[in-house]
């Protein structure tokens, strides 16, 4: 079973090509002075497939991060995933970003994931030891997040949320220090979902998980002098 997964929702782009339990290629792309990292997604997919002598139609499925996260990243990743899956007539799996981050926890306990959503809000979700969700991603005000914390849970955060929690006396794991495995974690989840065959993986059903509406900047009014 050959699958291609990619993730553009975080601060980097992650691409993984695997066949069953074998990782054939894993690529991490950072933004540079010219472009946001997701701009390089299509060229890198082409390079990885070419190097492994695999065509899109040879894939069993594609997996993509559906958010929450960067609005630009979510749109880019899902649009490309849907187009590729539709054209090749293959399966498409959409996975929550916080569920991917929960895989960082390798202990035998539940996981609480909190990431910055800006405007003094955070995205929150909870997962059990089998990576099953028991609190789907929600938007919560920072001032209210302590009510979600259980001392028995491992907390996964980004830098800013981790600093906020530390000031409150809570310890957490910063996912950005473990991001070298993000693409692999996504591929693990997708591979597991496909083996369980719990859904039809129709590309048309994979949609962004925004939770909150994107910020809209109104165009500046023209001034006539």
MINUPA-569398 format. One line per field, with one value per atom (N, C-alpha, C): residue in three letters; x, y, z; residue number from 1; atom name. Coordinates in nm, 2 decimals. Layout:
% residues N
residu: Ala,...
px: X,...
py: Y,...
pz: Z,...
num: NUM,...
atome: CA,...
END
This chain:
% residues 225
residu: Unk,Unk,Unk,Unk,Unk,Unk,Unk,Unk,Unk,Unk,Unk,Unk,Unk,Unk,Unk,Unk,Unk,Unk,Unk,Unk,Unk,Unk,Unk,Unk,Unk,Unk,Unk,Unk,Unk,Unk,Unk,Unk,Unk,Unk,Unk,Unk,Unk,Unk,Unk,Unk,Unk,Unk,Unk,Unk,Unk,Unk,Unk,Unk,Unk,Unk,Unk,Unk,Unk,Unk,Unk,Unk,Unk,Unk,Unk,Unk,Unk,Unk,Unk,Unk,Unk,Unk,Unk,Unk,Unk,Unk,Unk,Unk,Unk,Unk,Unk,Unk,Unk,Unk,Unk,Unk,Unk,Unk,Unk,Unk,Unk,Unk,Unk,Unk,Unk,Unk,Unk,Unk,Unk,Unk,Unk,Unk,Unk,Unk,Unk,Unk,Unk,Unk,Unk,Unk,Unk,Unk,Unk,Unk,Unk,Unk,Unk,Unk,Unk,Unk,Unk,Unk,Unk,Unk,Unk,Unk,Unk,Unk,Unk,Unk,Unk,Unk,Unk,Unk,Unk,Unk,Unk,Unk,Unk,Unk,Unk,Unk,Unk,Unk,Unk,Unk,Unk,Unk,Unk,Unk,Unk,Unk,Unk,Unk,Unk,Unk,Unk,Unk,Unk,Unk,Unk,Unk,Unk,Unk,Unk,Unk,Unk,Unk,Unk,Unk,Unk,Unk,Unk,Unk,Unk,Unk,Unk,Unk,Unk,Unk,Unk,Unk,Unk,Unk,Unk,Unk,Unk,Unk,Unk,Unk,Unk,Unk,Unk,Unk,Unk,Unk,Unk,Unk,Unk,Unk,Unk,Unk,Unk,Unk,Unk,Unk,Unk,Unk,Unk,Unk,Unk,Unk,Unk,Unk,Unk,Unk,Unk,Unk,Unk,Unk,Unk,Unk,Unk,Unk,Unk,Unk,Unk,Unk,Unk,Unk,Unk,Unk,Unk,Unk,Unk,Unk,Unk,Unk,Unk,Unk,Unk,Unk,Unk,Unk,Unk,Unk,Unk,Unk,Unk,Unk,Unk,Unk,Unk,Unk,Unk,Unk,Unk,Unk,Unk,Unk,Unk,Unk,Unk,Unk,Unk,Unk,Unk,Unk,Unk,Unk,Unk,Unk,Unk,Unk,Unk,Unk,Unk,Unk,Unk,Unk,Unk,Unk,Unk,Unk,Unk,Unk,Unk,Unk,Unk,Unk,Unk,Unk,Unk,Unk,Unk,Unk,Unk,Unk,Unk,Unk,Unk,Unk,Unk,Unk,Unk,Unk,Unk,Unk,Unk,Unk,Unk,Unk,Unk,Unk,Unk,Unk,Unk,Unk,Unk,Unk,Unk,Unk,Unk,Unk,Unk,Unk,Unk,Unk,Unk,Unk,Unk,Unk,Unk,Unk,Unk,Unk,Unk,Unk,Unk,Unk,Unk,Unk,Unk,Unk,Unk,Unk,Unk,Unk,Unk,Unk,Unk,Unk,Unk,Unk,Unk,Unk,Unk,Unk,Unk,Unk,Unk,Unk,Unk,Unk,Unk,Unk,Unk,Unk,Unk,Unk,Unk,Unk,Unk,Unk,Unk,Unk,Unk,Unk,Unk,Unk,Unk,Unk,Unk,Unk,Unk,Unk,Unk,Unk,Unk,Unk,Unk,Unk,Unk,Unk,Unk,Unk,Unk,Unk,Unk,Unk,Unk,Unk,Unk,Unk,Unk,Unk,Unk,Unk,Unk,Unk,Unk,Unk,Unk,Unk,Unk,Unk,Unk,Unk,Unk,Unk,Unk,Unk,Unk,Unk,Unk,Unk,Unk,Unk,Unk,Unk,Unk,Unk,Unk,Unk,Unk,Unk,Unk,Unk,Unk,Unk,Unk,Unk,Unk,Unk,Unk,Unk,Unk,Unk,Unk,Unk,Unk,Unk,Unk,Unk,Unk,Unk,Unk,Unk,Unk,Unk,Unk,Unk,Unk,Unk,Unk,Unk,Unk,Unk,Unk,Unk,Unk,Unk,Unk,Unk,Unk,Unk,Unk,Unk,Unk,Unk,Unk,Unk,Unk,Unk,Unk,Unk,Unk,Unk,Unk,Unk,Unk,Unk,Unk,Unk,Unk,Unk,Unk,Unk,Unk,Unk,Unk,Unk,Unk,Unk,Unk,Unk,Unk,Unk,Unk,Unk,Unk,Unk,Unk,Unk,Unk,Unk,Unk,Unk,Unk,Unk,Unk,Unk,Unk,Unk,Unk,Unk,Unk,Unk,Unk,Unk,Unk,Unk,Unk,Unk,Unk,Unk,Unk,Unk,Unk,Unk,Unk,Unk,Unk,Unk,Unk,Unk,Unk,Unk,Unk,Unk,Unk,Unk,Unk,Unk,Unk,Unk,Unk,Unk,Unk,Unk,Unk,Unk,Unk,Unk,Unk,Unk,Unk,Unk,Unk,Unk,Unk,Unk,Unk,Unk,Unk,Unk,Unk,Unk,Unk,Unk,Unk,Unk,Unk,Unk,Unk,Unk,Unk,Unk,Unk,Unk,Unk,Unk,Unk,Unk,Unk,Unk,Unk,Unk,Unk,Unk,Unk,Unk,Unk,Unk,Unk,Unk,Unk,Unk,Unk,Unk,Unk,Unk,Unk,Unk,Unk,Unk,Unk,Unk,Unk,Unk,Unk,Unk,Unk,Unk,Unk,Unk,Unk,Unk,Unk,Unk,Unk,Unk,Unk,Unk,Unk,Unk,Unk,Unk,Unk,Unk,Unk,Unk,Unk,Unk,Unk,Unk,Unk,Unk,Unk,Unk,Unk,Unk,Unk,Unk,Unk,Unk,Unk,Unk,Unk,Unk,Unk,Unk,Unk,Unk,Unk,Unk,Unk,Unk,Unk,Unk,Unk,Unk,Unk,Unk,Unk,Unk,Unk,Unk,Unk,Unk,Unk
px: 0.08,0.00,0.09,0.10,0.18,0.09,0.13,0.06,0.15,0.09,0.16,0.09,0.16,0.09,0.17,0.10,0.17,0.09,0.16,0.11,0.17,0.08,0.12,0.06,0.00,-0.08,0.01,0.13,0.22,0.32,0.43,0.53,0.62,0.60,0.68,0.59,0.64,0.57,0.64,0.56,0.61,0.55,0.64,0.59,0.65,0.57,0.62,0.56,0.64,0.60,0.63,0.54,0.56,0.49,0.54,0.48,0.47,0.34,0.32,0.40,0.48,0.56,0.69,0.72,0.85,0.84,0.92,0.92,1.02,0.96,1.04,1.11,1.04,1.10,1.03,1.11,1.05,1.12,1.04,1.10,1.03,1.12,1.07,1.11,1.02,1.05,1.02,1.11,1.09,1.06,1.00,0.98,1.12,1.13,1.26,1.23,1.32,1.30,1.21,1.19,1.11,0.97,0.95,0.82,0.78,0.65,0.60,0.62,0.65,0.69,0.60,0.47,0.37,0.38,0.45,0.47,0.55,0.63,0.72,0.66,0.54,0.48,0.47,0.42,0.40,0.53,0.63,0.76,0.83,0.81,0.88,0.80,0.67,0.60,0.64,0.66,0.70,0.84,0.93,1.07,1.07,0.99,0.99,0.93,0.83,0.77,0.86,0.92,1.02,1.14,1.19,1.31,1.27,1.15,1.11,1.03,1.03,0.97,0.83,0.75,0.61,0.53,0.42,0.32,0.21,0.14,0.03,-0.08,-0.10,-0.20,-0.16,-0.03,0.02,0.00,-0.04,-0.07,-0.20,-0.21,-0.33,-0.42,-0.35,-0.42,-0.33,-0.39,-0.32,-0.37,-0.29,-0.33,-0.29,-0.38,-0.35,-0.40,-0.33,-0.37,-0.48,-0.59,-0.71,-0.72,-0.62,-0.63,-0.69,-0.70,-0.68,-0.53,-0.51,-0.37,-0.37,-0.26,-0.25,-0.35,-0.43,-0.54,-0.48,-0.37,-0.30,-0.25,-0.19,-0.15,-0.26,-0.37,-0.48,-0.54,-0.56,-0.61,-0.52,-0.39,-0.30,-0.29,-0.28,-0.27,-0.39,-0.51,-0.63,-0.66,-0.64,-0.67,-0.59,-0.46,-0.37,-0.41,-0.44,-0.47,-0.60,-0.70,-0.83,-0.81,-0.73,-0.71,-0.64,-0.53,-0.46,-0.54,-0.61,-0.70,-0.81,-0.87,-0.97,-0.92,-0.81,-0.76,-0.71,-0.65,-0.60,-0.70,-0.82,-0.93,-0.88,-0.81,-0.76,-0.82,-0.80,-0.86,-0.79,-0.86,-0.80,-0.85,-0.75,-0.78,-0.74,-0.84,-0.81,-0.79,-0.68,-0.65,-0.64,-0.69,-0.68,-0.54,-0.50,-0.36,-0.33,-0.42,-0.40,-0.38,-0.45,-0.43,-0.29,-0.24,-0.10,0.00,-0.02,0.07,0.06,-0.06,-0.08,0.01,0.06,0.15,0.28,0.32,0.44,0.45,0.34,0.34,0.35,0.47,0.49,0.47,0.41,0.38,0.24,0.22,0.09,-0.01,-0.04,-0.14,-0.21,-0.31,-0.39,-0.31,-0.35,-0.28,-0.37,-0.33,-0.40,-0.31,-0.37,-0.30,-0.36,-0.27,-0.31,-0.21,-0.27,-0.19,-0.25,-0.16,-0.20,-0.30,-0.41,-0.51,-0.52,-0.42,-0.42,-0.54,-0.53,-0.63,-0.67,-0.56,-0.57,-0.66,-0.66,-0.73,-0.64,-0.68,-0.60,-0.70,-0.64,-0.71,-0.68,-0.78,-0.76,-0.83,-0.76,-0.82,-0.76,-0.83,-0.78,-0.79,-0.68,-0.67,-0.63,-0.69,-0.65,-0.52,-0.48,-0.35,-0.35,-0.46,-0.47,-0.49,-0.47,-0.48,-0.63,-0.72,-0.86,-0.91,-0.98,-1.03,-1.14,-1.13,-1.24,-1.28,-1.21,-1.25,-1.21,-1.30,-1.27,-1.21,-1.13,-1.07,-1.18,-1.15,-1.24,-1.15,-1.22,-1.15,-1.18,-1.08,-1.10,-1.02,-1.07,-1.00,-0.88,-0.77,-0.65,-0.68,-0.76,-0.79,-0.88,-0.93,-1.02,-0.95,-0.83,-0.78,-0.74,-0.73,-0.69,-0.80,-0.92,-1.03,-1.02,-0.94,-0.92,-0.80,-0.73,-0.60,-0.62,-0.57,-0.58,-0.43,-0.40,-0.26,-0.20,-0.29,-0.24,-0.21,-0.25,-0.23,-0.10,-0.05,0.07,0.02,0.08,0.04,0.14,0.08,0.16,0.12,0.22,0.19,0.29,0.26,0.36,0.44,0.54,0.62,0.54,0.46,0.39,0.29,0.22,0.12,0.20,0.31,0.39,0.44,0.48,0.53,0.42,0.30,0.18,0.15,0.16,0.13,0.23,0.36,0.47,0.45,0.40,0.37,0.26,0.18,0.07,0.11,0.23,0.28,0.27,0.24,0.22,0.34,0.38,0.48,0.42,0.49,0.43,0.55,0.52,0.62,0.59,0.69,0.68,0.70,0.59,0.60,0.70,0.74,0.84,0.98,1.00,1.12,1.12,1.01,0.99,0.94,0.95,0.88,0.95,1.06,1.12,1.04,0.95,0.86,0.72,0.69,0.55,0.49,0.57,0.52,0.51,0.60,0.59,0.47,0.44,0.32,0.19,0.19,0.07,0.06,0.17,0.16,0.12,0.16,0.12,-0.03,-0.09,-0.23,-0.31,-0.27,-0.34,-0.33,-0.21,-0.19,-0.29,-0.29,-0.38,-0.53,-0.57,-0.71,-0.74,-0.65,-0.68,-0.69,-0.61,-0.61,-0.75,-0.79,-0.92,-1.04,-1.02,-1.12,-1.25,-1.24,-1.36,-1.45,-1.40,-1.47,-1.44,-1.51,-1.49,-1.38,-1.33,-1.21,-1.24,-1.36,-1.39,-1.33,-1.26,-1.19,-1.28,-1.40,-1.50,-1.54,-1.52,-1.57,-1.46,-1.34,-1.23,-1.23,-1.26,-1.27,-1.19,-1.16,-1.08,-1.15,-1.08,-1.13,-1.08,-1.15,-1.11,-1.14,-1.26,-1.30,-1.34,-1.25,-1.28,-1.27,-1.34,-1.33,-1.20,-1.15,-1.02,-1.04,-0.93,-0.93,-0.94,-1.03,-1.05,-1.00,-0.91,-0.86,-0.94,-1.01,-1.08,-0.98,-1.01,-0.92,-0.92,-0.81,-0.80,-0.88,-0.95,-1.03,-0.94,-0.97,-0.90,-0.91,-0.81,-0.81,-0.79,-0.87,-0.86,-0.82,-0.71,-0.67,-0.66
py: -0.12,0.00,0.13,0.19,0.32,0.44,0.52,0.64,0.76,0.88,1.00,1.09,1.15,1.25,1.38,1.48,1.61,1.70,1.79,1.88,2.02,2.11,2.25,2.35,2.29,2.36,2.43,2.37,2.42,2.53,2.54,2.64,2.59,2.47,2.41,2.31,2.27,2.17,2.04,1.93,1.80,1.71,1.63,1.54,1.40,1.30,1.16,1.07,0.99,0.88,0.75,0.66,0.53,0.42,0.30,0.18,0.08,0.06,-0.02,0.04,-0.03,0.02,0.08,0.09,0.14,0.29,0.37,0.51,0.52,0.56,0.57,0.71,0.81,0.95,1.03,1.12,1.22,1.35,1.46,1.59,1.69,1.78,1.90,2.03,2.12,2.24,2.36,2.45,2.57,2.69,2.79,2.92,2.98,3.06,3.13,3.28,3.36,3.50,3.54,3.44,3.47,3.42,3.30,3.23,3.16,3.15,3.07,2.92,2.84,2.70,2.62,2.64,2.56,2.58,2.69,2.72,2.61,2.55,2.44,2.30,2.29,2.16,2.08,2.14,2.07,2.03,2.12,2.08,1.96,1.97,1.87,1.73,1.74,1.61,1.55,1.63,1.58,1.52,1.58,1.53,1.40,1.39,1.27,1.15,1.17,1.07,1.02,1.12,1.09,1.01,1.05,0.98,0.83,0.81,0.67,0.60,0.67,0.60,0.56,0.65,0.63,0.74,0.70,0.80,0.82,0.93,0.96,0.84,0.79,0.69,0.56,0.54,0.42,0.42,0.54,0.55,0.49,0.43,0.38,0.49,0.59,0.70,0.82,0.93,1.05,1.09,1.15,1.20,1.34,1.42,1.56,1.61,1.71,1.78,1.88,1.87,1.96,2.07,2.08,2.19,2.15,2.24,2.38,2.42,2.54,2.58,2.71,2.72,2.83,2.83,2.94,2.94,2.92,2.99,2.98,2.83,2.77,2.64,2.54,2.55,2.46,2.46,2.58,2.60,2.53,2.56,2.51,2.36,2.30,2.16,2.08,2.12,2.05,2.07,2.19,2.21,2.11,2.11,2.02,1.87,1.83,1.69,1.65,1.74,1.71,1.69,1.78,1.78,1.65,1.62,1.50,1.37,1.36,1.24,1.23,1.34,1.34,1.30,1.36,1.32,1.18,1.13,0.99,0.89,0.94,0.85,0.76,0.82,0.74,0.80,0.73,0.77,0.89,0.97,1.08,1.08,1.09,1.10,1.23,1.29,1.42,1.40,1.45,1.43,1.56,1.57,1.69,1.72,1.84,1.88,1.85,1.87,1.84,1.69,1.61,1.46,1.42,1.49,1.46,1.49,1.61,1.65,1.56,1.50,1.41,1.29,1.26,1.14,1.16,1.29,1.32,1.25,1.24,1.17,1.02,0.97,0.83,0.76,0.83,0.77,0.70,0.61,0.54,0.62,0.74,0.83,0.91,0.98,1.07,1.19,1.26,1.37,1.49,1.61,1.73,1.82,1.86,1.94,2.08,2.18,2.32,2.40,2.47,2.55,2.69,2.78,2.93,2.95,3.02,3.05,3.20,3.27,3.42,3.48,3.61,3.69,3.64,3.59,3.53,3.41,3.33,3.21,3.09,2.97,2.85,2.75,2.66,2.54,2.43,2.36,2.25,2.12,2.01,1.88,1.78,1.67,1.56,1.43,1.35,1.21,1.11,0.99,0.88,0.81,0.71,0.64,0.58,0.56,0.50,0.61,0.73,0.85,0.87,0.82,0.85,0.97,1.05,1.18,1.16,1.23,1.23,1.38,1.47,1.61,1.66,1.68,1.73,1.87,1.91,2.05,2.16,2.24,2.36,2.48,2.59,2.72,2.76,2.80,2.84,2.96,3.05,3.17,3.12,3.19,3.15,3.15,3.24,3.25,3.14,3.06,2.94,2.81,2.80,2.67,2.58,2.64,2.56,2.45,2.48,2.39,2.26,2.26,2.14,2.06,2.11,2.04,1.93,1.81,1.70,1.67,1.66,1.64,1.51,1.41,1.28,1.29,1.40,1.41,1.47,1.43,1.49,1.61,1.73,1.84,1.87,1.89,1.92,2.07,2.15,2.29,2.34,2.47,2.54,2.63,2.71,2.79,2.88,2.97,3.07,3.02,2.91,2.85,2.78,2.72,2.66,2.76,2.88,2.98,3.03,3.04,3.08,2.98,2.85,2.75,2.74,2.76,2.76,2.87,2.99,3.09,3.06,2.96,2.91,2.79,2.75,2.63,2.50,2.49,2.37,2.34,2.22,2.18,2.12,2.14,2.09,2.06,1.99,1.95,2.04,2.12,2.20,2.12,2.11,2.03,2.07,2.20,2.25,2.20,2.14,2.07,1.93,1.88,1.74,1.74,1.84,1.85,1.77,1.71,1.62,1.49,1.46,1.34,1.37,1.50,1.54,1.46,1.46,1.39,1.25,1.19,1.04,1.01,1.10,1.08,1.08,1.18,1.19,1.06,1.01,0.89,0.77,0.76,0.65,0.65,0.77,0.78,0.74,0.80,0.77,0.62,0.56,0.42,0.34,0.37,0.30,0.31,0.44,0.46,0.38,0.37,0.30,0.15,0.10,-0.05,-0.08,0.01,-0.01,0.01,0.09,0.11,0.15,0.25,0.30,0.40,0.44,0.54,0.52,0.59,0.57,0.65,0.75,0.83,0.90,0.95,1.02,1.16,1.20,1.33,1.44,1.43,1.54,1.57,1.48,1.49,1.55,1.57,1.62,1.78,1.84,1.99,2.05,2.17,2.24,2.24,2.23,2.24,2.38,2.48,2.62,2.65,2.61,2.63,2.78,2.87,3.01,3.07,3.17,3.22,3.29,3.29,3.36,3.51,3.57,3.72,3.78,3.88,3.94,4.09,4.13,4.27,4.35,4.45,4.53,4.62,4.63,4.71,4.86,4.92,5.06,5.15,5.25,5.34,5.43,5.45,5.54,5.68,5.75,5.89,5.98,6.07,6.15,6.29,6.34,6.48,6.57
pz: 0.00,0.00,0.00,-0.11,-0.12,-0.09,0.00,0.03,0.04,0.00,0.01,0.10,0.20,0.29,0.29,0.32,0.33,0.42,0.49,0.59,0.57,0.55,0.54,0.64,0.75,0.85,0.95,0.97,1.08,1.02,1.09,1.05,0.94,0.90,0.79,0.71,0.60,0.52,0.54,0.55,0.57,0.46,0.40,0.30,0.32,0.32,0.34,0.24,0.18,0.09,0.16,0.17,0.24,0.16,0.18,0.13,0.25,0.30,0.42,0.53,0.60,0.71,0.68,0.55,0.50,0.46,0.52,0.47,0.35,0.24,0.12,0.10,0.16,0.15,0.26,0.32,0.41,0.39,0.38,0.34,0.43,0.49,0.56,0.49,0.47,0.39,0.48,0.49,0.57,0.48,0.53,0.45,0.44,0.33,0.31,0.29,0.25,0.24,0.12,0.03,-0.09,-0.08,-0.02,-0.02,0.11,0.13,0.23,0.20,0.30,0.27,0.18,0.19,0.11,-0.04,-0.08,-0.22,-0.29,-0.21,-0.26,-0.26,-0.22,-0.20,-0.33,-0.44,-0.56,-0.62,-0.64,-0.69,-0.61,-0.48,-0.40,-0.41,-0.42,-0.44,-0.58,-0.68,-0.81,-0.80,-0.72,-0.71,-0.64,-0.53,-0.45,-0.53,-0.60,-0.68,-0.79,-0.85,-0.96,-0.92,-0.80,-0.74,-0.71,-0.67,-0.63,-0.75,-0.87,-0.98,-0.96,-0.90,-0.87,-0.93,-0.99,-1.04,-0.94,-0.95,-0.86,-0.87,-0.99,-1.01,-0.95,-0.91,-0.85,-0.70,-0.64,-0.50,-0.46,-0.34,-0.29,-0.23,-0.17,-0.11,-0.08,-0.05,-0.01,0.13,0.21,0.34,0.36,0.42,0.44,0.57,0.63,0.75,0.72,0.78,0.75,0.85,0.95,1.05,1.18,1.27,1.26,1.25,1.20,1.18,1.09,1.02,0.93,0.82,0.81,0.71,0.57,0.54,0.41,0.39,0.49,0.48,0.46,0.53,0.52,0.38,0.33,0.19,0.09,0.10,0.00,0.01,0.12,0.14,0.09,0.13,0.10,-0.05,-0.10,-0.25,-0.33,-0.30,-0.38,-0.36,-0.24,-0.21,-0.28,-0.28,-0.34,-0.49,-0.55,-0.70,-0.74,-0.67,-0.70,-0.68,-0.57,-0.54,-0.65,-0.68,-0.78,-0.92,-0.96,-1.09,-1.10,-0.99,-1.00,-0.95,-0.91,-0.86,-0.75,-0.65,-0.53,-0.40,-0.29,-0.16,-0.11,-0.03,0.04,0.18,0.28,0.42,0.48,0.55,0.61,0.76,0.82,0.96,1.03,1.15,1.24,1.28,1.27,1.31,1.45,1.54,1.69,1.71,1.63,1.65,1.60,1.50,1.46,1.57,1.63,1.74,1.86,1.88,2.00,1.99,1.87,1.85,1.91,1.94,2.00,2.14,2.21,2.34,2.32,2.37,2.36,2.50,2.59,2.72,2.71,2.81,2.82,2.90,2.85,2.92,2.81,2.85,2.76,2.72,2.61,2.57,2.55,2.60,2.58,2.49,2.38,2.28,2.28,2.30,2.30,2.20,2.11,2.02,2.00,1.98,1.97,1.85,1.88,1.78,1.76,1.83,1.82,1.89,1.91,1.98,2.11,2.19,2.32,2.33,2.22,2.21,2.18,2.21,2.18,2.12,2.04,1.99,2.09,2.13,2.23,2.18,2.21,2.18,2.28,2.30,2.39,2.32,2.34,2.28,2.38,2.36,2.45,2.41,2.48,2.45,2.31,2.25,2.12,2.01,2.05,1.95,1.91,1.99,1.96,2.03,1.96,2.02,2.12,2.24,2.33,2.36,2.30,2.30,2.16,2.07,1.94,1.95,1.85,1.85,1.87,1.97,2.00,2.01,2.01,2.03,2.18,2.25,2.39,2.43,2.51,2.55,2.64,2.63,2.71,2.86,2.90,3.04,3.10,3.01,3.05,3.03,2.98,2.95,3.07,3.18,3.30,3.33,3.30,3.33,3.25,3.14,3.06,3.10,3.20,3.23,3.34,3.31,3.40,3.43,3.56,3.60,3.55,3.50,3.45,3.30,3.24,3.09,3.06,2.94,2.88,2.80,2.81,2.74,2.63,2.51,2.39,2.35,2.33,2.30,2.19,2.15,2.07,2.17,2.12,2.21,2.30,2.24,2.31,2.41,2.37,2.47,2.58,2.55,2.65,2.76,2.71,2.80,2.89,2.83,2.91,3.02,2.98,3.08,3.19,3.15,3.25,3.35,3.31,3.41,3.50,3.46,3.55,3.63,3.61,3.69,3.62,3.49,3.42,3.33,3.32,3.22,3.10,2.98,2.86,2.76,2.65,2.55,2.43,2.39,2.27,2.15,2.06,1.95,1.85,1.85,1.75,1.78,1.90,1.93,1.88,1.83,1.79,1.65,1.57,1.44,1.33,1.36,1.26,1.23,1.32,1.31,1.26,1.24,1.21,1.09,0.98,0.86,0.88,0.96,0.99,1.07,1.17,1.25,1.17,1.08,0.99,0.91,0.85,0.77,0.85,0.98,1.06,1.09,1.11,1.13,1.01,0.89,0.77,0.74,0.75,0.72,0.81,0.94,1.03,0.99,0.96,0.92,0.79,0.70,0.57,0.60,0.69,0.72,0.79,0.88,0.94,0.85,0.74,0.64,0.70,0.79,0.87,0.79,0.68,0.60,0.45,0.36,0.22,0.16,0.24,0.20,0.06,0.05,-0.07,-0.07,-0.17,-0.18,-0.15,-0.20,-0.20,-0.05,0.04,0.18,0.27,0.21,0.29,0.28,0.39,0.39,0.51,0.50,0.60,0.74,0.84,0.98,1.03,1.00,1.04,1.19,1.24,1.38,1.39,1.35,1.36,1.22,1.18,1.04,1.02,0.89,0.86,0.88,0.92,0.94,0.80,0.79,0.66,0.67,0.59,0.59,0.48,0.53,0.43,0.35,0.22,0.13,0.18,0.17,0.20,0.11,0.16,0.08,0.00,-0.13,-0.21,-0.17,-0.17,-0.13,-0.26,-0.28,-0.40,-0.35,-0.42,-0.38,-0.50
num: 1,1,1,2,2,2,3,3,3,4,4,4,5,5,5,6,6,6,7,7,7,8,8,8,9,9,9,10,10,10,11,11,11,12,12,12,13,13,13,14,14,14,15,15,15,16,16,16,17,17,17,18,18,18,19,19,19,20,20,20,21,21,21,22,22,22,23,23,23,24,24,24,25,25,25,26,26,26,27,27,27,28,28,28,29,29,29,30,30,30,31,31,31,32,32,32,33,33,33,34,34,34,35,35,35,36,36,36,37,37,37,38,38,38,39,39,39,40,40,40,41,41,41,42,42,42,43,43,43,44,44,44,45,45,45,46,46,46,47,47,47,48,48,48,49,49,49,50,50,50,51,51,51,52,52,52,53,53,53,54,54,54,55,55,55,56,56,56,57,57,57,58,58,58,59,59,59,60,60,60,61,61,61,62,62,62,63,63,63,64,64,64,65,65,65,66,66,66,67,67,67,68,68,68,69,69,69,70,70,70,71,71,71,72,72,72,73,73,73,74,74,74,75,75,75,76,76,76,77,77,77,78,78,78,79,79,79,80,80,80,81,81,81,82,82,82,83,83,83,84,84,84,85,85,85,86,86,86,87,87,87,88,88,88,89,89,89,90,90,90,91,91,91,92,92,92,93,93,93,94,94,94,95,95,95,96,96,96,97,97,97,98,98,98,99,99,99,100,100,100,101,101,101,102,102,102,103,103,103,104,104,104,105,105,105,106,106,106,107,107,107,108,108,108,109,109,109,110,110,110,111,111,111,112,112,112,113,113,113,114,114,114,115,115,115,116,116,116,117,117,117,118,118,118,119,119,119,120,120,120,121,121,121,122,122,122,123,123,123,124,124,124,125,125,125,126,126,126,127,127,127,128,128,128,129,129,129,130,130,130,131,131,131,132,132,132,133,133,133,134,134,134,135,135,135,136,136,136,137,137,137,138,138,138,139,139,139,140,140,140,141,141,141,142,142,142,143,143,143,144,144,144,145,145,145,146,146,146,147,147,147,148,148,148,149,149,149,150,150,150,151,151,151,152,152,152,153,153,153,154,154,154,155,155,155,156,156,156,157,157,157,158,158,158,159,159,159,160,160,160,161,161,161,162,162,162,163,163,163,164,164,164,165,165,165,166,166,166,167,167,167,168,168,168,169,169,169,170,170,170,171,171,171,172,172,172,173,173,173,174,174,174,175,175,175,176,176,176,177,177,177,178,178,178,179,179,179,180,180,180,181,181,181,182,182,182,183,183,183,184,184,184,185,185,185,186,186,186,187,187,187,188,188,188,189,189,189,190,190,190,191,191,191,192,192,192,193,193,193,194,194,194,195,195,195,196,196,196,197,197,197,198,198,198,199,199,199,200,200,200,201,201,201,202,202,202,203,203,203,204,204,204,205,205,205,206,206,206,207,207,207,208,208,208,209,209,209,210,210,210,211,211,211,212,212,212,213,213,213,214,214,214,215,215,215,216,216,216,217,217,217,218,218,218,219,219,219,220,220,220,221,221,221,222,222,222,223,223,223,224,224,224,225,225,225
atome: N,CA,C,N,CA,C,N,CA,C,N,CA,C,N,CA,C,N,CA,C,N,CA,C,N,CA,C,N,CA,C,N,CA,C,N,CA,C,N,CA,C,N,CA,C,N,CA,C,N,CA,C,N,CA,C,N,CA,C,N,CA,C,N,CA,C,N,CA,C,N,CA,C,N,CA,C,N,CA,C,N,CA,C,N,CA,C,N,CA,C,N,CA,C,N,CA,C,N,CA,C,N,CA,C,N,CA,C,N,CA,C,N,CA,C,N,CA,C,N,CA,C,N,CA,C,N,CA,C,N,CA,C,N,CA,C,N,CA,C,N,CA,C,N,CA,C,N,CA,C,N,CA,C,N,CA,C,N,CA,C,N,CA,C,N,CA,C,N,CA,C,N,CA,C,N,CA,C,N,CA,C,N,CA,C,N,CA,C,N,CA,C,N,CA,C,N,CA,C,N,CA,C,N,CA,C,N,CA,C,N,CA,C,N,CA,C,N,CA,C,N,CA,C,N,CA,C,N,CA,C,N,CA,C,N,CA,C,N,CA,C,N,CA,C,N,CA,C,N,CA,C,N,CA,C,N,CA,C,N,CA,C,N,CA,C,N,CA,C,N,CA,C,N,CA,C,N,CA,C,N,CA,C,N,CA,C,N,CA,C,N,CA,C,N,CA,C,N,CA,C,N,CA,C,N,CA,C,N,CA,C,N,CA,C,N,CA,C,N,CA,C,N,CA,C,N,CA,C,N,CA,C,N,CA,C,N,CA,C,N,CA,C,N,CA,C,N,CA,C,N,CA,C,N,CA,C,N,CA,C,N,CA,C,N,CA,C,N,CA,C,N,CA,C,N,CA,C,N,CA,C,N,CA,C,N,CA,C,N,CA,C,N,CA,C,N,CA,C,N,CA,C,N,CA,C,N,CA,C,N,CA,C,N,CA,C,N,CA,C,N,CA,C,N,CA,C,N,CA,C,N,CA,C,N,CA,C,N,CA,C,N,CA,C,N,CA,C,N,CA,C,N,CA,C,N,CA,C,N,CA,C,N,CA,C,N,CA,C,N,CA,C,N,CA,C,N,CA,C,N,CA,C,N,CA,C,N,CA,C,N,CA,C,N,CA,C,N,CA,C,N,CA,C,N,CA,C,N,CA,C,N,CA,C,N,CA,C,N,CA,C,N,CA,C,N,CA,C,N,CA,C,N,CA,C,N,CA,C,N,CA,C,N,CA,C,N,CA,C,N,CA,C,N,CA,C,N,CA,C,N,CA,C,N,CA,C,N,CA,C,N,CA,C,N,CA,C,N,CA,C,N,CA,C,N,CA,C,N,CA,C,N,CA,C,N,CA,C,N,CA,C,N,CA,C,N,CA,C,N,CA,C,N,CA,C,N,CA,C,N,CA,C,N,CA,C,N,CA,C,N,CA,C,N,CA,C,N,CA,C,N,CA,C,N,CA,C,N,CA,C,N,CA,C,N,CA,C,N,CA,C,N,CA,C,N,CA,C,N,CA,C,N,CA,C,N,CA,C,N,CA,C,N,CA,C,N,CA,C,N,CA,C,N,CA,C,N,CA,C,N,CA,C,N,CA,C,N,CA,C,N,CA,C,N,CA,C,N,CA,C,N,CA,C,N,CA,C,N,CA,C,N,CA,C,N,CA,C,N,CA,C,N,CA,C,N,CA,C,N,CA,C,N,CA,C,N,CA,C,N,CA,C,N,CA,C,N,CA,C,N,CA,C,N,CA,C,N,CA,C,N,CA,C,N,CA,C
END
